[in-house]
Every structure is written in structure tokens, then in C-alpha cells.
Amino acid sequence: MLRSWIDSLTEIIYPRTCLSCKKKIGGVKKDAFVCPACWEKAERNLPPFCRSCGRQLKKQGLSKNICPSCSRSAFYFDRAFSPYVYSSTVKDLIHEFKYKGKDHLGQGLGDLMADFIREYNLPLDCIDMIIPIPLHKSRLREREFNQAELLAKTVGARFKKDLLNKGLERIRPTRTQTELPAHERALNVRESFRVSDPSAVRDKNVLLIDDVFTSGATSSEAAKALKDAGAKIVFVLTLAN
């Protein structure tokens, strides 16, 4: 009774607003980040998936199970997956999460990734560890948290997988990939990762986790560092692509 009264009073003083449209949220569960109307706009990746980047395949890629963009690219990771398209509501949520300091969103967004793993029975049984894509120390000081680490903690907890948080390092600062044209992204992240203890990943299968997959350059460069250190399989999971 008291808890219900406190929740009602809090809702009057601090009404929850949708993180996408900024309108007041009413009549939905307490931990909702967006209103039902905005959530309807969230665009899911649906099968068939590209066997490389994980995006939904269009007609021109169906025969070879690979999208035109990936057919012209060479990645060091073995396969990538993403439950959502980086647009509309999901894009707004990621922006609030990364740039507005709303680190409390990490668990809910991580649960969306976990739901996708269960729905499509992704091969987590063969995974030995989960590694978040690291931030450079200067970016970490600025943001005060690594969004990929928060997502990875939730996914790891849901599937009882070990999290190797300090094994992969970003050894030089890089520009945000979304600021760059596609042809500059690979150069921007080249040789920007290092494995601090190769014995920790040698002969291991790894799931790399990040928030967004754009061109695949960051994930590929991180996978290269892991494979150079002896990792066997490297899968990539992001919230959106």
C-alpha cells in the first residue's frame, strides 16, 4: 500500500516521459523507456539475415545469403548479429544511453539483445567468454561509463557467460565512426586494439558486444586483435545496425 502511494506521488512530481517523442508516458509498466506508439516504430531485423553483418537480406542478396555491401568487404569476425535497425526509436534510445548519461538503460537494452538470442537460438553454447568493445581511456573519462560493457554485463548474466572486461584494450583515440564517410572508417580504427593477455583468449570462442554496427570496421579490427592473440571464433552482437 505504501509502495503504491509512493509510486503514485513520484509519478505526479516527476512524470515519466518517452525518451523518443518526449511525451508523458501513462498506463504502461514502470520500467518502460518509451511510449507504445514510439515502440511500434522500432524497426526489427528480420530473417533472412546476411551471413556476415546480420542485416535483413533484400532480394539481391538472397541467392548467396550475403548482402551486396558485405560481398565487397572482408571482415575478421566470423558473423555479426543485431536485433534492430539503427533508426527511429532505437536510434533515440541509443543516443540517450550513450550521450545523455542514461546508463540505467543498459539493463533494459541488454535484455532486448538477450531476447533476440533466445528467439533465434544464436549459438551461445559454443561461446567461452563475452568481451565488450572497449573505449579509449580519454573517452571513458568523458562519458564515465562504457555502454558496451553495460550491455555485455546483462547478456553475460542472462546466459551465465564469463565477461572479460579488461582483456581487450583500445590503445589510441579514434573519431566516432558515424562522423566519417564509409571509406575512412577502416583507417580510423586500424591497429587501435590490443589484447593485454593473449593467454586469456587463446583457443577461445568470443562474443564481442557493442551498441551499434555501422560499417563493421570497428568490430572487424577488434576481432583481428583477438584472432592475432589466438582466439578461434569471434561473433559480434550489437543492439542495432
Protein Blocks (a to p, Z undefined) as FASTA:
>chain_A
ZZmmmmmmmmmmmccddfklopacehiafklcbdfklmmmpccddddddfklopacdfkl
mmnopafklmmpccfbfbdcdfbdcehjlmmmmmmmmmnopaklmmmmmmmmmmmmmmno
pafklpmbdcdddddfklmmmnopafklmmmmmmmmmnopacdfklpccfbdcddfklpc
fklmmmmmgokaccfblmlmgopacddddfbdckommmmmmmmmmmmnopabdcdddfbZ
Z
